[in-house]
């Protein structure tokens, strides 16, 4: 191994052409702030679930009747009680004859969020606890118990203190709900466990109004989760709210598309949680005409949902347990988007790549190796990505196609490998190391095989991650 202190003078960095520039984006602008959409109120309190005494119970309630609701959930076979309860309630409130299987949509009037106890692996008793909490919410919030959705995060294998949660719901209902930005921020704060900061994102877009005048529609989201993250349908916990008017089925289609591009492309440590949940609720309170599938309005709203989800996923990766660096891998030139996303996710999920990023080591061979290990996901994930059932069945679990003779690669804006030019290129190692010493490191790959593009988000692997997960129970 060459000693850097006695190495020969570095050669100039190879030029980086437009092919390996960051992927362009046409998504709407996002602000990392909570903006409460019309039709919702929220609040939080300390119920005593967490030993720390911090806020640990939150409620989001609709203010004008049931909202359209859509969800994506964990694919872990150990399914937490709040996930089971929410899936059941969405099925009960689903428009007759629509959906089924993994298509989770219906109507909702409230979300009850708890932090400090996952209520996972708790059997029938845990399900009973969720039913009791939904009943308390129904009584004190004045909603249908089947319109209550639940999310929980915290220690697996422990049950929720139902009496404390019920008292907390009473307190929130008595004066803790506000249709304000501060109310939404309070929910984001209450969800935190090992998160160092709340995750917030908002986008505003214009949709047609009934009188032909464009109307402003808000999409706002909050999220938590910086460990036990390697989702295959959703991420740890996230709630997106919009005041657009959208049917539950249409809303679910927009959420699925956003999930494929964002949360399914997020990994912190390779572990899929028992509680992964993303909810998207639409109140219909904005002065805009209803969004119909396949219309320009659906495309506009869908882009805002993707933009908010992407921002939240990136914030989660950047705040990964022990992390110092956000790692983004963008892939172009794949045979299709499905292959591109698989390669990007393989790169940011690699422990060797994550360790190299932490050490500011431009070890591009680890990136190439990770790309070569990329495999496509399971059938339902490929169907979410738009593949027909037959194609999804044929390609599920298969390797993404990579030709090392065509692959080009840049790290932090520096070309380090050029397939068409014969593989490795001379680059200024010190300059690349310096460029990697930043809050975000971009890995760019072009596979030279087609028009497919995709990206994924992760973080570096640090000593602090091991310390943090060795010193507390999860």
FENQUIFEN-V122701 format. One record per pair of residues at least 24 apart in sequence whose C-alpha atoms are under 10 Angstrom apart, sorted by the first residue. I is the first residue (numbers start at 0). J is the second residue. If there is no record, write none. Layout:
i = [I I]
j = [J J]
//
This chain:
i = [3 3 8 8 8 9 9 9 9 9 9 10 10 10 10 10 11 11 11 11 11 12 12 12 12 12 12 12 12 12 12 12 12 13 13 13 13 13 13 13 13 13 13 14 14 14 14 14 15 15 15 15 15 15 16 16 16 18 18 18 18 18 18 19 19 19 19 19 19 19 19 19 19 19 19 19 19 20 20 20 20 20 20 20 21 21 21 21 21 21 21 21 21 22 22 22 22 22 22 22 24 25 25 26 26 26 26 26 26 26 26 26 26 27 27 27 27 27 27 27 27 27 27 27 27 28 28 28 28 28 28 28 29 29 29 29 29 29 29 29 29 29 29 29 29 30 30 30 30 30 30 30 30 31 31 31 31 31 31 31 31 31 31 31 31 31 32 32 32 32 32 32 32 32 32 32 32 32 33 33 33 33 33 33 33 33 33 33 33 33 33 33 33 33 33 34 34 34 34 34 34 34 34 34 34 34 34 34 34 34 34 34 35 35 35 35 35 35 35 35 35 35 35 35 35 35 35 35 36 36 36 36 36 36 36 36 36 36 36 36 36 36 36 36 36 36 36 36 36 37 37 37 37 37 37 37 37 37 37 37 37 37 37 37 37 37 38 38 38 38 38 38 38 38 38 38 38 38 38 38 38 39 39 39 39 39 39 39 39 39 39 39 39 39 39 39 39 39 39 40 40 40 40 40 40 40 40 40 40 41 41 41 41 41 41 41 41 41 41 41 41 41 41 41 41 42 42 42 42 42 42 42 42 42 42 42 42 42 42 42 42 42 42 43 43 43 43 43 43 43 43 43 43 43 43 43 43 43 43 43 43 43 43 44 44 44 44 44 44 44 44 44 45 45 45 45 45 45 45 46 46 46 46 46 46 46 46 46 46 46 46 47 47 47 47 47 47 48 48 48 48 48 48 48 48 48 48 49 49 49 49 49 49 50 51 53 53 53 53 53 53 54 54 54 54 54 54 54 54 54 55 55 55 55 55 55 55 55 55 55 55 55 55 55 55 56 56 56 56 56 56 56 56 56 56 56 56 56 56 56 56 56 57 57 57 57 57 57 57 57 57 57 57 57 57 57 57 57 57 57 57 57 58 58 58 58 58 58 58 58 58 58 58 58 58 58 58 58 58 58 58 58 59 59 59 59 59 59 59 59 59 59 59 59 59 59 59 60 60 60 60 60 60 60 60 60 60 60 60 60 61 61 61 61 61 61 61 61 61 62 62 62 62 62 63 63 63 63 64 64 64 64 64 64 65 65 65 65 65 65 65 65 65 65 65 65 65 66 66 66 66 66 66 66 66 66 66 66 66 66 66 66 66 66 66 66 67 67 67 67 67 67 67 67 67 67 67 67 67 67 67 67 67 67 67 67 67 67 68 68 68 68 68 68 68 68 68 68 68 68 68 68 68 68 68 68 68 68 68 68 68 68 69 69 69 69 69 69 69 69 69 69 69 69 69 69 69 69 69 69 69 69 69 69 69 70 70 70 70 70 70 70 70 70 70 70 70 70 70 70 70 70 70 70 70 70 71 71 71 71 71 71 71 71 71 71 71 71 71 71 71 71 71 72 72 72 72 72 72 72 72 72 72 72 72 72 72 72 72 73 73 73 73 73 73 73 73 73 73 73 73 73 73 74 74 74 74 74 74 74 74 74 74 75 75 75 75 75 75 75 75 75 76 76 76 77 77 77 77 77 78 78 78 78 78 78 78 78 78 79 79 79 79 79 79 79 79 79 79 79 79 79 79 79 79 79 80 80 80 80 80 80 80 80 80 80 80 80 80 80 80 80 80 80 80 80 81 81 81 81 81 81 81 81 81 81 81 81 81 81 81 81 81 81 82 82 82 82 82 82 82 82 82 82 82 82 83 83 83 83 84 84 84 84 84 84 84 84 84 84 84 85 85 85 85 85 85 85 85 85 85 86 86 87 87 88 88 88 88 88 88 89 89 89 89 89 90 91 91 92 92 92 93 93 94 94 94 97 97 98 98 98 101 101 102 102 102 102 103 103 103 103 104 104 104 104 104 104 104 104 104 104 105 105 105 105 105 105 105 106 106 106 106 106 106 106 106 106 107 107 107 107 107 107 107 107 107 107 108 108 108 108 108 108 108 108 108 108 108 108 109 109 109 109 109 109 109 109 109 109 109 109 109 109 110 110 110 110 110 110 110 110 110 111 111 111 111 111 111 111 111 111 112 112 112 112 112 112 112 112 112 112 112 113 113 113 113 113 113 113 113 113 113 113 114 114 114 114 114 114 114 114 114 114 115 115 115 115 115 115 115 115 115 115 115 115 116 116 116 116 116 116 116 116 116 116 116 116 117 117 117 117 117 117 117 117 117 117 117 117 117 117 118 118 118 118 118 118 118 118 118 118 118 118 118 119 119 119 119 119 119 119 119 119 119 119 119 120 120 120 120 120 121 121 121 121 121 122 122 124 125 125 125 125 125 126 127 128 128 128 128 128 129 129 129 130 131 131 131 131 132 132 132 132 132 132 132 133 134 135 135 135 135 135 135 135 135 136 136 136 136 136 136 137 138 138 138 139 139 139 139 139 139 139 139 140 140 140 140 140 140 141 148 149 149 150 150 150 150 150 150 150 150 150 150 151 151 151 151 151 151 152 152 152 152 152 152 152 152 152 152 152 152 153 153 153 153 153 153 153 154 154 154 154 155 155 155 155 155 156 180 183 183 183 184 184 186 186 186 187 187 187 187 187 187 188 188 188 189 190 190 190 190 190 190 191 191 191 191 191 192 192 192 192 193 193 193 193 193 193 193 193 193 194 194 194 194 194 194 194 194 194 195 195 195 195 195 196 196 196 196 197 197 197 197 197 197 197 197 198 198 198 198 198 198 198 198 198 198 198 199 199 199 199 199 199 199 199 200 200 200 200 200 200 200 200 201 201 201 201 201 201 201 201 201 201 202 202 202 202 202 202 202 202 203 203 203 203 203 204 204 204 204 204 205 205 205 205 206 206 206 206 206 206 206 206 206 206 206 206 207 207 207 207 207 207 207 208 208 208 208 208 209 209 209 209 210 210 210 211 211 212 212 213 213 213 214 214 214 214 214 215 215 215 215 215 216 216 216 216 216 216 216 216 216 216 216 217 217 217 217 217 217 217 218 218 218 218 218 218 218 218 218 218 218 218 218 219 219 219 219 219 220 220 220 220 220 220 220 221 221 221 221 222 222 222 222 222 222 222 223 223 223 223 223 224 224 224 224 224 224 224 224 224 224 225 225 225 225 225 225 225 225 225 225 225 225 225 225 226 226 226 226 226 226 226 226 226 226 226 226 226 226 226 226 227 227 227 227 227 227 227 227 227 227 227 227 227 228 228 228 228 228 228 228 228 228 228 228 228 228 228 229 229 229 229 229 229 229 229 229 229 229 229 229 229 229 230 230 230 230 230 230 230 230 230 230 230 230 230 230 231 231 231 231 231 231 231 231 231 231 231 231 231 231 232 232 232 232 232 232 232 232 232 232 232 232 233 233 233 233 233 233 233 233 233 233 233 233 233 233 233 234 234 234 234 234 234 234 234 234 234 234 234 234 234 234 234 235 235 235 235 235 235 235 235 235 236 236 236 236 236 236 237 237 237 237 237 237 237 237 237 238 238 238 238 238 238 239 239 239 239 239 239 239 239 240 240 240 240 240 240 241 241 241 241 241 241 241 241 241 241 242 242 242 242 242 242 242 242 243 243 243 243 243 243 243 243 243 243 243 243 244 244 244 244 244 244 244 244 244 244 244 244 245 245 245 245 245 245 245 245 245 245 245 246 246 246 246 246 246 247 247 247 248 249 249 249 249 249 250 250 250 250 250 250 250 250 250 251 251 251 252 252 252 252 253 253 253 253 253 253 253 253 253 253 254 254 254 254 254 254 255 255 255 255 255 255 256 256 256 256 256 256 256 257 257 257 257 257 257 257 257 257 257 257 258 258 258 258 258 258 258 258 259 259 259 259 259 259 259 259 259 260 260 260 260 260 260 260 260 260 260 260 261 261 261 261 261 261 261 261 261 261 261 261 261 261 262 262 262 262 262 262 262 262 262 263 263 263 263 263 263 263 264 264 264 264 264 264 264 264 264 264 264 264 264 264 264 264 264 265 265 265 265 265 265 265 265 265 265 265 265 265 265 265 266 266 266 266 266 266 266 266 266 266 266 266 266 267 267 267 267 267 267 267 267 267 267 267 267 267 267 267 267 267 267 268 268 268 268 268 268 268 268 268 268 268 268 268 269 269 269 277 279 309 309 312 312 312 313 313 313 313 314 314 315 315 315 316 316 316 316 316 317 317 317 317 317 317 318 318 319 319 319 319 319 320 320 320 320 320 320 320 320 320 320 321 321 321 321 321 321 321 321 321 321 321 322 322 322 322 322 322 322 322 322 322 322 323 323 323 323 323 323 323 323 323 323 323 324 324 324 324 324 324 324 324 324 324 324 324 324 324 325 325 325 325 325 325 325 325 325 325 325 326 326 326 326 326 326 326 326 326 326 326 326 326 326 327 327 327 327 327 327 327 327 327 327 327 328 328 328 328 328 328 328 328 328 328 328 328 329 329 329 329 329 329 329 329 329 329 330 330 330 330 330 330 330 330 330 330 330 330 331 331 331 331 331 331 331 331 331 331 331 331 331 331 332 332 332 332 332 332 332 332 332 332 332 332 332 333 333 333 333 333 333 333 333 333 333 333 333 333 333 333 334 334 334 334 334 334 334 334 334 334 335 335 335 335 335 335 335 335 336 336 336 336 336 336 336 336 337 337 337 337 337 337 337 337 337 337 337 337 337 338 338 338 338 338 338 338 338 338 338 338 338 339 339 339 339 339 339 339 339 339 339 339 339 339 339 339 339 340 340 340 340 340 340 340 340 340 340 341 341 341 341 341 341 341 341 341 341 341 341 342 342 342 342 342 342 342 342 342 342 342 342 342 342 342 342 342 342 342 343 343 343 343 343 343 343 343 343 343 343 344 344 344 344 344 344 344 344 344 344 345 345 345 345 345 345 345 345 346 346 346 346 346 346 346 346 347 347 347 347 347 347 347 348 348 348 348 348 349 349 349 350 350 350 351 351 352 352 352 353 353 353 353 353 354 354 354 354 354 355 355 356 356 356 356 356 356 356 356 356 356 357 357 357 357 357 357 357 358 358 358 358 358 358 359 359 359 359 359 359 359 359 359 359 360 360 360 360 360 360 360 361 361 361 361 361 361 361 361 361 361 361 361 361 362 362 362 363 363 363 363 363 363 363 364 364 364 366 366 366 366 367 367 367 367 367 367 367 368 370 370 370 370 370 370 370 370 371 371 371 371 371 371 372 372 372 372 373 373 373 373 373 374 374 374 375 375 400 400 401 401 401 402 402 402 403 403 404 404 405 405 405 405 406 406 406 406 406 407 407 407 407 407 408 408 408 408 408 409 409 409 409 409 410 410 410 410 410 410 410 411 411 411 411 411 411 411 411 412 412 412 412 413 413 413 414 414 416 417 417 418 418 418 419]
j = [428 429 427 428 429 425 426 427 428 429 430 425 426 427 428 429 425 426 427 428 430 412 413 414 415 424 425 426 427 428 429 430 431 409 413 414 415 416 417 424 425 426 427 412 413 414 415 426 408 409 412 413 414 415 412 413 414 331 332 407 443 444 445 329 330 331 407 408 409 410 412 413 414 442 443 444 445 329 409 412 413 441 443 444 328 329 330 331 412 441 442 443 444 329 330 331 443 452 453 454 306 302 306 202 299 301 302 303 304 305 306 307 309 201 202 203 204 299 300 302 303 304 305 306 307 201 202 203 204 303 306 307 199 200 201 202 203 218 219 303 306 307 308 309 310 199 200 201 202 203 219 307 310 197 198 199 200 201 202 219 220 221 307 310 311 314 180 183 184 197 198 199 200 201 202 219 220 221 179 180 181 182 183 184 185 187 198 199 200 201 202 218 219 220 221 178 179 180 181 182 183 184 199 200 201 202 203 217 218 219 220 240 177 178 179 180 181 182 183 184 201 217 218 219 220 240 241 242 178 179 180 183 201 203 216 217 218 219 220 239 240 241 242 243 281 282 283 284 285 61 62 63 178 179 216 217 240 241 242 243 281 282 283 284 285 286 62 63 64 65 66 178 240 241 242 243 281 282 283 284 285 63 64 66 108 109 176 177 178 179 182 183 240 241 242 280 281 282 284 109 175 176 177 178 179 180 181 182 183 109 110 171 172 175 176 177 178 179 180 181 182 183 184 185 186 168 170 171 172 174 175 176 177 178 179 181 182 183 184 185 186 187 189 111 112 113 167 168 170 171 172 175 176 177 182 183 184 185 186 187 188 189 190 164 167 168 170 171 175 185 186 189 113 163 164 167 170 171 189 113 114 160 161 162 163 164 165 166 167 168 170 114 115 160 163 164 167 113 114 115 116 153 159 160 161 163 164 113 114 115 116 153 192 115 115 114 115 188 189 191 192 113 114 115 185 186 188 189 190 191 112 113 114 115 116 151 152 164 167 186 188 189 190 191 192 111 112 113 114 115 151 163 164 165 167 168 171 185 186 188 189 190 110 111 112 113 114 150 164 167 168 171 175 176 182 183 185 186 187 188 189 190 109 110 111 112 113 136 140 148 149 167 168 171 172 175 176 182 183 185 186 189 108 109 110 111 112 147 148 176 177 178 182 183 186 238 240 107 108 109 110 111 136 140 142 147 172 176 177 178 107 108 109 110 142 178 280 281 282 108 109 178 282 284 108 282 283 284 106 107 108 109 142 282 92 105 106 107 108 109 142 143 146 280 281 282 283 105 106 107 108 109 146 240 241 242 244 245 246 247 279 280 281 282 283 284 92 93 104 105 106 107 108 241 243 244 245 246 247 248 249 250 251 279 280 281 282 283 92 93 103 104 105 106 107 108 146 148 239 240 245 246 247 248 249 250 251 278 279 280 281 282 93 102 103 104 105 106 107 239 246 247 248 249 250 251 252 253 254 255 277 278 279 280 281 101 102 103 104 105 148 232 233 237 238 239 247 250 251 254 255 276 277 278 279 280 101 102 103 104 231 232 233 234 251 254 255 258 275 276 277 278 279 101 103 230 231 232 233 234 235 236 272 273 274 275 276 277 278 229 230 231 232 233 234 235 271 272 273 274 275 276 277 101 230 231 232 233 271 272 273 274 275 230 231 232 270 271 272 273 274 275 271 272 273 119 120 272 273 274 118 119 120 121 122 272 273 274 275 117 118 119 120 121 122 125 126 150 151 152 155 156 272 273 274 275 117 118 119 120 121 122 123 124 125 126 127 128 129 130 149 150 151 158 273 274 111 112 113 117 118 119 125 126 128 129 130 148 149 150 151 152 274 276 118 119 126 129 148 149 150 151 273 274 275 276 126 129 149 274 125 126 127 129 130 133 145 147 148 149 150 110 129 145 146 147 148 149 150 276 278 148 149 145 148 144 145 146 147 148 149 145 146 147 148 247 145 145 146 145 146 247 247 248 246 247 248 247 248 247 248 251 232 379 248 251 252 255 247 248 251 278 246 247 248 249 250 251 252 278 279 280 146 246 247 248 250 251 280 145 146 147 148 246 247 280 281 282 142 143 144 145 146 147 148 280 281 282 137 140 141 142 143 144 145 146 147 148 280 282 133 136 137 140 141 142 143 144 145 146 147 148 149 280 136 146 147 148 149 150 238 278 280 136 147 148 149 150 151 164 168 186 148 149 150 151 152 164 186 187 189 190 236 149 150 151 152 153 159 164 186 189 190 191 150 151 152 153 154 159 189 190 191 192 151 152 153 154 155 157 159 189 190 191 192 473 151 152 153 154 155 156 157 158 159 160 192 473 150 151 152 153 154 155 156 157 158 159 272 273 274 473 150 151 152 153 154 155 156 157 158 159 160 273 274 151 152 153 154 155 156 157 158 159 272 273 274 155 156 157 158 273 155 156 157 158 159 156 158 158 156 157 158 159 161 158 161 158 159 160 161 162 158 159 161 161 161 162 164 165 159 160 161 162 164 165 168 165 165 161 162 164 165 166 167 168 169 164 165 167 168 169 172 168 168 169 172 165 166 168 169 170 171 172 173 168 169 171 172 173 176 172 278 276 278 190 235 236 237 238 274 275 276 277 278 190 235 236 274 275 276 190 191 192 223 224 235 236 272 273 274 275 473 190 191 192 193 274 472 473 192 471 472 473 272 273 274 472 473 473 219 219 220 221 220 221 221 222 238 220 221 222 223 237 238 221 222 223 223 221 222 223 224 236 237 222 223 224 225 236 223 224 225 226 223 224 225 226 318 319 320 321 467 222 223 224 225 226 315 318 319 320 223 225 318 319 320 223 314 315 318 221 222 223 224 311 314 315 318 222 223 224 237 310 311 312 313 314 315 318 223 237 239 307 308 310 311 314 239 306 307 308 309 310 311 314 239 240 241 303 304 306 307 308 310 311 241 300 302 303 304 305 306 307 241 300 303 304 307 296 299 300 302 303 287 296 299 300 243 285 286 287 288 289 290 295 296 297 299 300 286 287 288 289 290 295 296 285 286 287 288 289 286 287 288 289 286 287 288 287 288 286 287 286 287 288 243 285 286 287 288 242 243 285 286 287 241 242 243 244 283 284 285 286 287 300 303 241 242 243 285 300 303 304 242 243 279 280 281 300 301 303 304 305 306 307 308 279 303 304 307 308 278 279 304 307 308 310 311 277 307 308 311 276 277 308 311 312 314 315 311 312 314 315 318 267 272 275 312 314 315 316 318 319 320 266 267 268 312 314 315 316 317 318 319 320 321 322 458 266 267 268 269 270 271 272 315 316 318 319 320 321 464 468 473 266 267 268 269 270 271 272 273 275 319 320 468 473 262 265 266 267 268 269 270 271 272 275 315 316 319 457 262 263 264 265 266 267 268 269 270 271 272 275 344 348 457 258 262 263 264 265 266 267 269 270 271 272 273 275 276 258 259 262 263 264 265 266 271 272 275 376 377 379 380 258 259 262 263 264 271 275 276 277 379 380 383 257 258 259 261 262 263 264 265 271 272 274 275 276 277 278 258 261 262 263 264 265 266 271 272 274 275 276 277 311 312 315 262 271 272 273 274 275 276 277 315 272 274 275 276 277 278 262 275 276 277 278 279 308 311 312 276 277 278 279 280 308 277 278 279 280 281 304 307 308 278 279 280 281 282 304 279 280 281 282 283 284 285 300 303 304 280 281 282 283 284 285 286 287 280 281 282 283 284 285 286 287 288 289 290 300 280 281 282 283 284 285 286 287 288 289 290 291 280 281 282 283 288 289 290 291 292 297 300 281 283 289 290 291 292 279 280 281 292 290 291 292 293 297 279 280 281 290 291 292 297 300 301 278 279 280 292 297 301 383 279 292 297 298 300 301 302 303 304 305 278 279 301 304 305 308 305 380 382 383 384 385 301 302 304 305 383 384 385 301 302 303 304 305 306 307 308 309 383 384 304 305 308 309 312 380 383 384 305 337 340 380 381 382 383 384 385 305 306 308 309 336 337 340 384 453 454 455 305 306 307 308 309 310 311 312 313 340 453 454 455 456 305 308 309 311 312 313 315 455 456 312 340 341 344 380 455 456 309 312 313 327 328 340 341 343 344 345 347 348 453 454 455 456 457 309 312 313 315 316 327 343 344 347 348 454 455 456 457 458 312 315 316 319 344 345 347 348 349 455 456 457 458 315 316 317 318 319 320 322 325 326 347 348 350 353 456 457 458 459 460 316 319 320 347 348 349 350 353 457 458 459 460 464 348 349 350 308 304 455 456 455 456 457 455 456 457 458 456 457 456 457 458 455 456 457 458 459 438 439 456 457 458 459 457 458 457 458 459 460 464 458 459 460 461 463 464 465 466 467 468 458 459 460 461 462 463 464 465 466 467 468 353 357 438 457 458 459 460 461 462 463 464 356 357 436 437 438 439 458 459 460 461 463 353 356 357 435 436 437 438 439 440 457 458 459 460 461 353 356 437 438 439 440 441 456 457 458 459 352 353 356 357 438 439 440 441 442 455 456 457 458 459 411 439 440 441 442 443 454 455 456 457 458 366 410 440 441 442 443 444 453 454 455 456 457 441 442 443 444 445 452 453 454 455 456 407 408 442 443 444 445 446 451 452 453 454 455 406 407 443 444 445 446 447 448 449 450 451 452 453 454 405 406 407 444 445 446 447 448 449 450 451 452 453 399 400 401 402 406 444 445 446 447 448 449 450 451 452 453 399 400 401 446 447 448 449 450 451 452 399 400 448 449 450 451 452 453 384 385 449 450 451 452 453 454 374 375 376 380 381 384 385 386 394 399 451 452 453 373 374 375 376 397 398 399 400 401 451 452 453 370 373 375 399 400 401 444 445 446 449 450 451 452 453 454 455 373 374 375 384 399 451 452 453 454 455 370 372 373 374 375 376 398 399 400 453 454 455 366 367 369 370 371 372 373 374 375 398 399 400 401 444 446 452 453 454 455 369 370 373 442 443 444 452 453 454 455 456 369 370 373 374 375 453 454 455 456 457 369 370 371 372 373 374 375 455 370 371 372 373 442 455 456 457 442 454 455 456 457 458 459 455 456 457 458 459 457 459 460 458 459 460 459 460 458 459 460 457 458 459 460 461 458 459 460 461 462 459 460 410 432 435 436 439 440 458 459 460 461 435 436 458 459 460 461 462 432 435 436 459 460 461 429 431 432 433 434 435 436 437 440 459 428 429 431 432 433 435 436 409 410 411 413 415 426 428 429 430 431 432 434 435 410 415 428 408 409 410 415 416 423 442 415 416 423 408 410 442 444 401 403 406 407 408 416 444 403 398 399 400 401 403 406 444 446 398 399 400 401 402 403 398 399 400 401 397 398 399 400 401 398 399 400 399 400 446 448 446 447 448 446 447 448 446 447 446 447 445 446 447 448 444 445 446 447 448 443 444 445 446 447 442 443 444 445 446 441 442 443 444 445 434 435 440 441 442 443 444 435 436 437 439 440 441 442 443 440 441 442 443 441 442 443 443 444 444 444 445 445 446 447 447]
//
